[in-house]
Each structure stands twice: as C-alpha cells, then as structure tokens.
Amino acid sequence: MFRIAIDAMGADSGIFPIVQGIKQAFDKEDFFAYIIGNSVQIEKFLGDFSREHIEVIHCDDYIRMDEQASSAARRKDSSIFIAMEMLRNKQVDALVSAGHSGATMSLATLRLGRISGVNRPAICTIMPTIADTPSVVLDAGANTDCKPIYLHDFALMGYEYAKNVLGYAEPRVGLLANGEEDTKGNELTKETFNILKKYPFFNGNVEGNDIFNGSVEVIVCDGYTGNIVLKTSEGVADSVVSLLKNQIKKSFIGMLGAILLRNVFKSLKKKMDYAEYGGAPLLGVNGNVIISHGKSNARAIENAIYQAINTIKADMPNKLTQVFASNKNN
C-alpha cells in the first residue's frame, strides 16, 4: 500500500479542503495517509470517517505564506519539515503540500538532496491543450535565473516524466522562445538549443501558443518565464469563464444557447480548471514531492494524491538517477 504524507497546513483556504480531498481520494485509490498539522482541526473535519488508513500527526507550527522559505530549515517542528523527514527516512513514499511552495522546494533540496547529475530541481506543471492529452511545462518557478545546462536537465526530466508518468510513447520536447526559427531567442535559449539539438526527442524552438496546441508534449524554459506563463494562463482561464458568463446573461438567445450547450461548457471548464491537474511534481530530488497550488480546493488535493501515486508507480527518482548516470557516461 502506498504511503503518502500530506501537509495540512498553510493553504489559502485552511485545513478543510485538504482533509476533504484526502477523503475523496479514498474512493478511487488504496493508500495510507499521514496527515500532518493541527490535530484538533483535522479530527473535526474527518468526523466519523474511517481511520483504518489514516494517521494524524499533530504539530502547531507551519511556514506561513509571508515568511521566508529559508526559515523552514530551522523550523523542525513545522508541518512541512516533519513531512519531509518522513519522506527522507522512507517512512512514506511521497509527499503532498499546498503550503509554502518555496519552503517545500528548499527543504526537498536540502533534506532529500538532488539526484546525482541534476544541477537544479524543477517544478513540472501540467497544462491543458486542444488535444486529448495535456502538455507539461518546466521549470514553472523553482529557478528564476538559469544556465543552459539547467534547461538541458529540465528537458531530460520532462521527457522522462511525460513518458513514464503520463504514458506518452515518444514525447516531443520544445524550447520556449520568441520564434520557431533556430536563430530566435536570447543567449540562454540559443545556447540551450545547441545543447539539445543532439537529442532525437528535441523538436526545436516553440512559441507560447504551442503550449496549448498539442504540437509538443514538453515545453522547457527558465523558472522566471515558466512561472509567468503559469500565472498568465490561470488568469486567462478565469477571464474567459467570466466573459462567457457575462455575455450569456446579456441576452435570451445566449442563455438558451448556454442551456443547450451545458455539457460543452461543463467539459470546457473542467479542462481549464487547475484543480483537475492536482499539483506539480518537483523533479530532480531524491523523493516524490508534489507541490499543490495554495488556493487548492478538495478536488485539487484529491488529484494531487493521484499524481503522487502515479509518480510512485513510475519510480521517478530511480528512473531519473539511471537517465542522468547514462547521460554522464555518454
């Protein structure tokens, strides 16, 4: 049975959606949940739910969103530190947190360590596309300042994640730039292009629209750009939904059309909803870490647990260890 540590503290909406998401995940998956946080609040939200596959680990301290990520290393009684130590000591197989993402990343790097050969870990976020399958973007915020060798590592990790976790037979990797031509981009992307062009999976430069049109499965960029892409995409998705609602309300024909196309709108909303993708794996560390959005609802936490289980099944840290060892020898 898979063992998952869930940090219940620090999310924007508190403990309730975390606990609710865990309860929902038990409907589809068989796992053991270690829930770390304020036990009084956790028990209240668990109610009469079965404790057969749940253990609550009490702690009062947690890293608040307005605190420095670096403080996590000193806060050994905080929820994320306790959860990370459980993963480090092999007491659990994966960790899920919707708390302070910076604290989670820094602790994962410090306490779990980087996979040999990986220069920097990366956040790998899933994005919707017009195809039936999503794409992945990395880095989505772990490394704001990057060197070409970092992007090389992101490409290898993204390819392996898309292949082993998402099940894509031959994932295509694109390098995010301001044009598809080989000569486009800044110094970082130009140098990275020359490194990546030897790999069969490399599809060359891609533009922002290629993230969503299904032309490639993996998009590589520095964390500064990737985080802006992520936040912009979330804003656009929210704006599109709001605009549709406002336009529909303005006319009888619009409301009638909405009724007739109810299932279409429902499907569209689901595809654009970040909660349907759960969280983003932190690739390149010696452990399975899933970073969820601070505003995660129960559905997002439920899907983050599924992400964690899929990552465990794929044995990603060992897969990446083998890939980087082989790459070093070549």
Residue pairs with C-beta under 8 A, 6 or more apart in sequence:
1 30
1 31
1 32
1 53
2 29
2 30
2 31
2 32
2 93
2 94
2 308
2 309
2 312
3 31
3 32
3 34
3 91
3 92
3 93
3 94
4 31
4 32
4 33
4 34
4 92
4 93
4 94
4 95
4 96
4 305
4 308
4 309
5 34
5 36
5 83
5 86
5 87
5 91
5 92
5 94
5 95
5 96
6 18
6 22
6 33
6 34
6 35
6 36
6 83
6 95
6 96
6 97
6 301
6 305
7 36
7 37
7 62
7 79
7 80
7 83
7 95
7 96
7 97
7 98
7 99
7 104
8 15
8 18
8 19
8 35
8 36
8 37
8 38
8 41
8 42
8 79
9 15
9 36
9 37
9 38
9 59
9 62
9 78
9 79
9 80
9 99
10 62
10 63
10 64
10 65
10 79
10 80
10 97
10 98
10 99
10 100
10 294
11 17
11 18
11 98
11 99
11 292
11 294
11 295
11 296
12 65
12 294
12 295
12 296
13 295
13 296
13 297
14 41
15 37
15 38
15 41
15 42
15 45
16 45
16 298
17 296
17 297
17 298
17 300
17 301
18 35
18 37
18 98
18 296
18 301
19 35
19 42
19 45
19 46
20 45
20 298
20 301
21 296
21 297
21 298
21 299
21 300
21 301
21 302
21 304
21 305
22 33
22 35
22 54
22 301
22 302
22 305
23 46
23 49
24 298
24 299
24 302
25 31
25 301
25 302
25 305
25 306
26 53
28 306
29 305
29 306
29 309
30 53
31 53
31 305
31 309
32 53
32 54
32 55
33 53
33 54
33 55
33 305
34 55
34 57
34 83
34 86
34 91
34 92
35 42
35 54
35 55
35 56
35 57
36 57
36 59
36 79
36 82
36 83
37 56
37 57
37 58
37 59
37 62
37 79
38 58
38 59
38 60
39 56
39 57
39 58
42 56
43 56
46 54
46 56
57 82
59 77
59 78
59 79
59 82
60 77
61 75
61 77
61 78
61 79
62 78
62 79
62 80
62 99
62 100
63 69
63 71
63 72
63 75
63 78
63 80
63 99
63 100
63 103
64 100
65 100
65 294
67 100
67 103
69 100
69 102
69 103
69 105
69 106
70 106
71 103
72 78
72 80
72 81
72 100
72 103
72 104
72 106
72 107
73 81
73 106
73 107
73 110
75 81
76 82
78 103
79 99
80 97
80 99
80 100
80 103
80 104
80 107
81 107
83 92
83 95
83 97
84 95
84 104
84 107
84 108
84 111
84 112
85 111
86 92
86 95
87 93
87 94
87 95
87 112
87 287
87 288
87 289
88 111
88 112
88 287
93 288
93 308
93 312
94 287
94 288
94 289
94 290
94 308
94 309
94 311
94 312
95 104
95 287
95 288
95 289
95 290
95 308
96 279
96 290
96 292
96 301
96 304
96 305
96 308
97 104
97 289
97 290
97 291
97 292
98 279
98 292
98 293
98 294
98 296
98 300
98 301
98 304
99 294
101 123
101 141
101 291
101 294
104 282
104 289
104 291
105 121
105 123
105 142
105 282
105 291
108 121
108 282
108 285
108 287
108 289
109 121
109 285
112 285
112 286
112 287
112 289
113 285
113 286
114 120
114 121
114 284
114 285
114 286
115 284
115 285
115 286
115 317
115 320
115 321
115 324
116 321
116 324
116 325
117 153
117 321
117 324
117 325
117 327
117 328
118 153
118 157
118 284
118 320
118 324
119 147
119 149
119 150
119 153
120 139
120 142
120 143
120 146
120 150
120 153
120 284
121 142
121 282
121 283
121 284
121 285
122 138
122 139
122 140
122 142
122 143
122 150
122 153
122 154
122 157
122 158
122 223
122 282
122 283
122 284
123 138
123 139
123 140
123 141
123 142
123 223
123 226
123 280
123 281
123 282
123 283
123 291
124 136
124 137
124 138
124 139
124 140
124 157
124 158
124 161
124 280
124 281
124 282
124 283
125 136
125 137
125 138
125 140
125 226
125 230
125 277
125 280
126 134
126 135
126 136
126 277
126 280
127 134
127 135
127 136
127 137
127 211
127 212
127 219
127 230
127 233
128 134
128 212
128 271
128 272
128 277
129 135
129 211
129 212
129 213
129 214
130 212
130 213
130 214
131 213
131 214
133 166
133 168
133 214
133 217
134 166
134 277
135 211
135 212
135 214
135 216
135 217
135 218
135 219
136 158
136 161
136 162
136 166
136 217
136 218
136 219
137 176
137 211
137 219
137 221
137 226
137 229
137 230
138 154
138 157
138 158
138 218
138 219
138 220
138 221
138 226
138 283
139 146
139 150
139 154
139 221
139 222
139 223
139 226
140 223
140 226
140 227
140 229
140 230
140 280
141 223
141 226
141 227
141 230
142 223
142 282
143 150
143 222
143 223
144 222
144 223
144 224
144 227
145 222
145 224
146 188
146 222
146 223
146 224
147 188
148 188
148 191
148 192
148 195
149 195
150 222
151 175
151 188
151 189
151 192
151 195
151 196
151 220
151 221
151 222
152 192
152 195
152 196
153 284
153 324
154 220
154 221
155 173
155 175
155 196
155 199
155 201
155 202
155 218
155 220
156 320
156 323
156 324
156 327
157 283
157 284
157 320
158 171
158 173
158 218
158 219
158 220
158 283
159 171
159 173
159 201
159 218
160 316
160 319
160 320
160 323
161 218
161 281
161 283
161 316
162 168
162 171
162 217
162 218
163 169
163 170
163 171
164 314
164 315
164 316
164 319
165 281
165 310
165 311
165 314
165 316
166 217
168 217
170 201
171 201
171 216
171 217
171 218
172 201
172 203
172 215
172 216
172 217
172 218
173 196
173 199
173 201
173 202
173 203
173 216
173 217
173 218
173 219
173 220
174 202
174 203
174 204
174 205
174 206
174 210
174 215
174 216
174 218
174 219
174 220
175 185
175 189
175 192
175 193
175 196
175 202
175 204
175 205
175 206
175 219
175 220
175 221
176 189
176 205
176 206
176 207
176 208
176 211
176 219
176 220
176 221
176 225
176 226
176 229
177 184
177 185
177 186
177 189
177 193
177 205
177 206
177 207
178 184
178 185
178 207
179 185
179 205
179 207
180 204
180 205
180 206
180 207
181 205
182 193
182 204
182 205
183 190
184 205
185 193
185 205
188 222
189 205
192 220
193 204
193 205
196 202
196 220
197 204
201 218
203 215
203 216
206 215
206 216
206 219
208 229
210 216
210 219
211 219
211 229
211 233
221 229
234 274
237 272
237 273
237 274
240 272
241 269
241 272
244 265
247 254
248 254
248 255
248 257
248 258
249 255
258 265
270 276
273 299
274 293
274 300
275 296
275 297
275 299
275 300
275 303
276 299
276 303
277 303
277 307
278 290
278 292
278 300
278 301
278 302
278 303
278 304
278 305
278 306
278 307
279 290
279 291
279 292
279 293
279 296
279 300
279 303
279 304
279 307
279 308
280 290
280 291
280 292
281 288
281 289
281 290
281 291
281 307
281 311
281 316
282 289
282 290
282 291
283 316
283 320
284 320
285 317
286 317
287 317
288 308
288 311
288 312
288 316
288 317
290 304
290 307
290 308
290 311
292 300
292 301
292 304
293 300
296 304
